[in-house]
Amino acid sequence: MSNEPRQNDVLIAEYVYRHEAEFSAGFLADAGIPFRVQADDAGGAYGGMTFTYAVRIWVRSQDAEKAREILQVTPDPAIFVQVDDLDEQRSG
């Protein structure tokens, strides 16, 4: 079986660690949305390490919008908040 995405699959989320992806995939499973987790961690032998890229969750194109809603992700890249910005928010 190939790890390449199927023609109608859509990448909806990427995670640094497999357990994060599996946790999120549980919400998709509860909603009845078929998904596929793609990870390069030697089949779980090196669970804390991904060797080539992030752990990815793929869904069918017809389920992408609902899956993003469930996981609260957008097609746009995440916005990162600098630590200094958080310090300013806390202090005042």
Buried (B, 14 or more C-beta within 10 A) or exposed (E): EEEEEEEEBBEBBBBEBBEBBBEBBEBBEEBEBEBBBBBBBEEEEEEEEBEEEBBBBBBBEEBBEBBBEBBEBEEEEEEEEEEEEEEEEEEE
